[in-house]
Amino acid sequence: MKIAIIGTGYVGLVTAVGLAELGHQVVGVDQNSDKIKLLNQGRSPFYEPQLARLLKKNLLKKKLSFNCLLKKSVNLADFIFICVGTPPQQDGSADLTAVKEVATAIGRDAKKGKVVVTKSTVPVGTGKILQKILGRKNGRQFSTVSCPEFLREGRAIFDFFHPDRLVVGADERQTALKVMAVFKKIKTKKIITSRETAELIKYAANAFLATKISFINEIANLCEKVGADVDQVAGGVGADKRINPYFLKAGLGYGGSCFPKDVRALKQLSGGHGYFFRLLKSVIEVNNLQKKRFFEKIKSGVGNLRGKTVAVLGLAFKNDTDDTRESAGIALIKKIKKEGAKVKVYDPQAMVNARAELDETVIFCDSELKALRGADALIIATEWERFKHLPWPRVKKLMKKPVIFDGKNLLDKNLLEKLKFKYWGVGK
């Protein structure tokens, strides 16, 4: 099948590469000519494991190409996937400007009716809005379909080919079956619903996962009061098959491009329809407070931060990505800087993106050990596996004071305390 992907950001590029790997003829369309040039050279504009390899492979096989020509690409395609951004507005609701602009352009440029699929995360009712924009024009009948993505940054390629489920929502079952056929090589549970149901499944899934994170962080805070270990509590709770262990990891709270945005958007959507979603209000409050609590822990452990040197390892919002959106590490750095401390940082992938968010007084180091030299405290802000395996006896000699604040419960507390480090985790 011939498929046009409109938008080559995170979702669009992974989808384009994945569909090409499945054997489809795919063109990715974007307004950014510099990005298109980069992609046609086989270079990804962001880090995602295995993405660059599959990008180059399918460019060489000529199953994949990129351009800025929306009109041409739309007319050659059997299916059009909208994958543009839906950033949060000031009130938390999703900004659908780009989605509507793409739909308008499709309606204007397509010579015949098309199946238009939204991959972008959009609020319930967006499909209906797009159907009104497209509808039937000059004898051309357009169909709008919702096919939400469930990709985890750092595991997106795996998730594309091995999803827990595929969801397609449409007004007509026959149209939904056509879209589902695009993914026929993928073996998983396949769910066909109405458009509105598919749109809500995406928001509900992310909101529930965010709720699990906020819940275990509340348990972690209680653990600190009563002398329990949150990792062991989570292990015991997660062993129950009704609950499972996923997303029961205490830390600095959720971040990234999806959870914060989608939880706020669902809360706003609910309010807009006259329903006050009390649980989501609490999920958001707990997540915001978790970062503040950890900052207070740092101030309590270090004392007056003015003039101190703090090393922060981890700038991405999670491991195996270079995405710094809603990064807890960057939020902490800004707070620490305001207290008058000198901050040295390192991340194996996110340094470029972090430079755009932090001022020039933050010292970017090219290794963990350089960041740790002369530090009064170390903060672990991202759960990169390599941070577990630092040469801790040498680290102790490099640091001015052997003080560690582990915001991800990544490190071995018992080992570090045997080496005479002062260790603070979350819920321990």
N, C-alpha and C positions, 0 to 999 in steps of 0.2 A: 504493500500500500504506500501511497505518497502522502507524507504528513508534513505540515508546516507548523513549526513551534514559534510562537510569537513571544519574544522575551528570552534572553539567554543568561539570566541570572542563575541563582543556585538551582531552583526547581527546573527552569527551562533547559539548562545545559545538561543536567543529569538525565532529564526525560529524553532529550534529543539523542544523546549518546546511547542511552538504554534502548530506545526504539530502533536505532540504526543497528545495534548489536543483535536485536531480534530479527533483523532482515528487512526492515522497511527502508524506503528511500526517504530520507529526512533532510529538511532544510530548516536551519535556525535563522530567525529574522530579528534584527535589533537595530535601533536607531543609532547606536554608538558605533561609528565606523572604525574607531581605534580598536574596540573590542572585537569586531568582526575580523579585522586584519590579524589580530592576535590568534583568534580561534582557527582561522584558515591556515595558520602556521603550525597548528597542533599544540598550542599553548593555552592552558586554562588560566583564566583571570583570578582563580581562587584555588586553595588547596583542598583536595578531597581524595583520599586514598583510592587508587586504581582509575580515577577519572582520566588523567592525562594519557594513560596507556590506551584506554578504549577510544578516546578522542582521536589519537593519532592513527590507530588501527582502522577505524571506520572512515577517516578522511582518505587514507591510502586505498581502501576498498571502494571508494567513491560512493559509499552508502550515506554519506553525511557531508553537508556543505553549509556555509553561512553567508548571508548577505544582508543588505539594508533595503531590499526590494520587496516590500510587503505586497503590492498589487500583483506582481508576477508570481510570487511564491504562493499566494492565496489561490490564484487561478489554476495552478498546477497541482494543488493538493486535493486529496480525497477527504482528509480530516484536518481541521485547524485547531491547535491547542493554544489556548491563551495562558501564558505563564508570566505575566508581568506582575510587578510589585503592588501590594495593597498595604502601604505603610499606615501606621496609626495616626489619626488626627488628634487634636488636643484633647478632645473629650473621650478618647479611647476607641472610638469607632473606626472601622476600616475605610481608608480613602480609596474609592473605586474609580477615581479619575482616569487612570491609565487603562483599566479594564474597559470602561465605557468608550474611551477613545479608540481602542483597538476594534471593538465591536462596530463602532460607527464606520471606521475605515474598511472593515470587511464588507459591511453592507453597501458601501459606496463602490468598492472596487471589484467585488466578485461578479463574474459574468453569469454565474448560475448559482442555485442554492447550495449551501454547504452545511455539513455537520460541524458545529463549533463547540469545542470542549473546554470547560474551565478547569485548569489545574491549579491556578492561583487559589489561595485560601480566601474565601469570600463569605460574607454573612448570608444567612438564609434569606432568600428572595432575590438574590442577584441574578440567578438564571432567568427569573421572570422578567427582570428589568432588561436583560440582554435580549430576551425574546421579543420584547416590545421594540427595542432598537433595531433588531434585525427583521423578525417577522416575515411577512410575504411582501416582496418589493418587485414590482414590474414582472410578476409571474415567477419570481425566484422564491422558493420556500426554504427558509433556514431553520435548522433545529439546534437548540442549545442544550447541552448535556453537562452535568457535573461529574467529574472524576477526580476526587481529591487525592492529593499525594500524602504519603505517610513515611517520608524519608527522614532518617536521623543523620544529622551532620556527623561526618566521620565514619558512617556506615551506609551512606546513601546508595552506593553502587550495589552492595549486598542487598539492601532493602528493596531496590528496584526489581531485582531478579528473584528475590525470595521473600515477597511480602506476606504478612499474616493474612491479608485479605485484599481483594480488589473491589472497589465500590464504584458503581456507575448509576447515576440518577438521571432519568429523562421522563418527559411526558408520555412518550410512546415506547412500549417495550421493544418493538422492532428496532428503533433507533439505538436503544441501550445495548441490544445484542450486537449491533454493528460495531459499536465502540468497544465492547468487551472482546470482540473478535481480534481487535488490534493486539490484544495481550494473550492470544490463544496459546502461545508457547509457554506461558508462565502457569505453573501448576500451583494453585492455591484456592482458598475459599473465594467464590465470586458472588457478589451481592448486587442485585439489581433493585433499585428503589425509585421513589419519586425524586425529582430534582431537589426539593426542599429537604428531604430526609438525608440525601447524600451530603448536602452542604452542612447540615447540622452534625452529622457523624464526625466530620473533621474537627469542628470546634469542640464537640463533646469529648472526643478522644484526648485532645491536648489539654483541655481543662481538667479532666480526670487525672491525667498523669501529673499535672502541676499540683493537684490536690494531694496526691500521694506524697509528693516531695514536701509540701508544707506540713502535712501531717507528721511525717517522720522527723522533721525539724522541730516541731513542737514536742514530740517525744524526747528528742535529744536534749532540749532545754530542761525538761523534767528530769532526765537522767542526771544532768549535772547537779540538780538539787538533791537527789536521793542517793547518789553514788552508784548508779547503774551504768552499763556500757551500751550505747545505742546500737553499735554494730552487732552485738550479740542479741539485743532485743529485736532488731530488724531481721536477723537470721532466723530467730525463733518464730517470729510472726510470718515471715515470708515463706517458711517451710509449709505453711498451710496452702494447699493447692487453690483454695478459694481466693487467696490473696496474691500469692506469688511474690518472689523477691525483687522484681524489677521496679526501679524508681523508689526503692526504700533505702536510699543512701543519703544520710544526713550531711549537711555541708553549709555552703553560703547561700543556698537558695537557687532557684532556677533562673536561667538567663537565655541569651541567644535571640534569634530572629523570630521564633515562633511562640513559645509559651507565654512570655509577657504580653506580647501583642494580641494573641488569640484569646487569652483569659480576659483581658480588658475589653476586647471587642465583644465577646459573648456576654459579659456583664452589661455592656452598653446596649447590645441588641435586646437583651431581656428587658431592660428598663424602658427601651423605646416601645416595647409591646405591652407595657403596663405590668411587668412582673419583676419584683425586686429579688434578685438572686443572692440571698444572704450568704450562702456558702462561698461563692466566688469572691465576695467582698472580704471575707476572712482569709481566703487563700492568698489574695493580693497583700493584705495587711501583714500576714505572717512572713511572706517572702521579703517584704521591705524591711521588716523588723529584724530578720535574721542577719542581714548585712550590718545593721546598726549594732546589734548585740556583739557580733564578732569584732567590730571596730572598738567597742568599749573594752572587750577582752584584751585587745592589743595594748590599749592605753593603760589598762590596769597592770599588765605584765611588764611593760617596758618603762612605764612612768612617763614623765614629761618627754614628749617626742621631739621637741625643739632641739636641733643640733645633732640628733641621732641619725644613724644610717640604717635604712631598712631595705633589705633585699626581697623582691617579690618575684617568685618563680611561677610563671603562668599568666598570660594576658588574654588568651582566647577564652570564650565562655565555657568551653569544655575541651577535652583532648581530641586529637585527630582532626582538627579544623584550624583555620586561620581567622575564623569569624570572631570579632570582638564586640559584636552588638550585645548590649545589656550584660557586659562582662562584669562579674563581681570583683575581679582583680583590678580592673581599671577604676571602678567606683571606689574601692579601698585606697588605691594610690592617690586619687584626688583628695580624699579625706585626710590621708597621712601628710600630703604636701601642705595642706592648709594648716596643719599643726606645726609646721616649720621643720619637718624632717627632710633629709636627703634620701632620695629613692633610686635604687639601682634595680634594673629589671632584665629578665630573660624569658623568652618563649621560643621553642624550636620552629614555629611556623607563623606566629601572629605579630612579629615585630613591625612589619610595614604598616599593617592596619592600625596597630596601637599608636604608632608615631602620629597618625592623623588625629588621634583623640587626646593625646597627652602633650603638655607643654615642653619646651626645649630644656627645661631644668631637670627633667627625668633623664637618668643616665641609662642608655641602652647598651647592654653588654653582649658579647658574642659567645658567652658560655655561662653555665651555672656557677662555676667556681669563680669567675671574674666578678659576677654579681655579688657573691658571698664574701669576697675579701673585705675585711674591715667592717662587716655589718654588725649592728647591735641586735638585730633580729631578722629572722627569715619568715616569710609568709608563703605558704603553698596555696596558690589561688586557682590552679588548674591541675587536673588529675593525669598529667602526662606520665606514662609508665616509667620513663627514663629517670624521673625525679626520685623514684623509689630506690634507685640503685647508685646514688651518689656515694663517693668514698667518705663516709661520715667521720672517721677519725681525722682525715685531712680537713674536712669541712670545719670541724671544731677548732683546728689550729688556725684556719683562715679567718674565722669570724672573731670579732672583737668580744662578743658575748654569745655563749651557746644557747640561744633562745629561739624556739621554733613555734610558730602558730600555723597549725595544719588545718586549713579551711576545707579540706576535702577528705580528711581522715585517711590519707593516702599512705602515710609512713608507719613504720613499726614503732609504736610508742615504747614498748618494753626495751627494744634494742637501744633506742635513743636515750632513754633514761639510764640504762646501764653505762652508756658512754658519758653520762653526766650532763646531758642536754636538759634544759627546762622545756617541757613540751606541753602545749595546749592544743587539744583537738576540739571537735564538736560533739557534745554529748558523751564525754569521757571524763 
